[in-house]
Amino acid sequence: ILTAEGERQSNILISEGRKQATILEAEGARTQVILAAEAEAEAIIKINEARARGLSMLKSVNPDQALLTIQGFDALREVAKGQATKIIIPSDLAGLAGTLKALVEIVKD
């Protein structure tokens, strides 16, 4: 009887240990996911803040046509990196610069 009771207690303790280990692993995984999401959110905020500062700087220097054209090429390069199979390019690159100038005017307002 004593041996059976000892084995029973041993099995209970082993089960409790496994249960606690499973709980701790789940809590660790949960914490890892939360921290990764918080890091991603912080990165997105910093990127958007940097873009906003860049637009403010651009607005303050009153960009000329050459700068707008260069930025148009940069924007076109970024669009080309995407997964799209078709890219619409203005027939004249001045049209692209004009589009960017219009965007700058919108930002100014």
Beta strands, then each sheet from edge to edge (+ up, - down):
end
